[in-house]
Amino acid sequence: MGIPHEIAGLDDVPLAEIVLDVVGDRDIPVLGNVEFGHAGANLPMPVGVRVALDAEQRRLELLESTVAPRG
């Protein structure tokens, strides 16, 4: 989850609360407070690439190439 900028309605309910409500009881990691997503300046994040997430070290590592080889 990225850092929201100028998104209407987030003054009433924190974004983290909304995301955790949607995720529910699933045992999946949620990364937050990172400059990626659809608002503001951000880093591109590849979709469908395996990653390793270490919450204690605050580290996200891409485990695969994000581009296909030239063919």
Contacts in CASP RR format, 6 or more apart in sequence:
PFRMAT RR
TARGET T0000
AUTHOR 0000-0000-0000
METHOD contacts of the structure
MODEL  1
MGIPHEIAGLDDVPLAEIVLDVVGDRDIPVLGNVEFGHAGANLPMPVGVR
VALDAEQRRLELLESTVAPRG
1 15 0 8 1.000
1 16 0 8 1.000
1 19 0 8 1.000
1 30 0 8 1.000
1 31 0 8 1.000
1 32 0 8 1.000
1 33 0 8 1.000
1 34 0 8 1.000
2 15 0 8 1.000
2 32 0 8 1.000
2 33 0 8 1.000
2 34 0 8 1.000
2 35 0 8 1.000
2 36 0 8 1.000
2 37 0 8 1.000
2 39 0 8 1.000
2 42 0 8 1.000
3 32 0 8 1.000
3 33 0 8 1.000
3 34 0 8 1.000
3 35 0 8 1.000
3 39 0 8 1.000
4 10 0 8 1.000
4 15 0 8 1.000
4 39 0 8 1.000
5 39 0 8 1.000
5 40 0 8 1.000
6 39 0 8 1.000
7 15 0 8 1.000
7 39 0 8 1.000
16 32 0 8 1.000
19 30 0 8 1.000
20 30 0 8 1.000
23 30 0 8 1.000
29 53 0 8 1.000
29 55 0 8 1.000
31 53 0 8 1.000
31 55 0 8 1.000
31 60 0 8 1.000
34 43 0 8 1.000
34 60 0 8 1.000
35 41 0 8 1.000
35 42 0 8 1.000
35 43 0 8 1.000
36 42 0 8 1.000
36 43 0 8 1.000
36 44 0 8 1.000
36 45 0 8 1.000
37 45 0 8 1.000
46 62 0 8 1.000
46 66 0 8 1.000
49 62 0 8 1.000
49 63 0 8 1.000
49 64 0 8 1.000
49 65 0 8 1.000
49 66 0 8 1.000
50 62 0 8 1.000
50 63 0 8 1.000
50 64 0 8 1.000
51 60 0 8 1.000
51 61 0 8 1.000
51 62 0 8 1.000
51 63 0 8 1.000
52 59 0 8 1.000
52 60 0 8 1.000
52 61 0 8 1.000
52 63 0 8 1.000
53 59 0 8 1.000
53 60 0 8 1.000
53 61 0 8 1.000
54 60 0 8 1.000
54 61 0 8 1.000
END
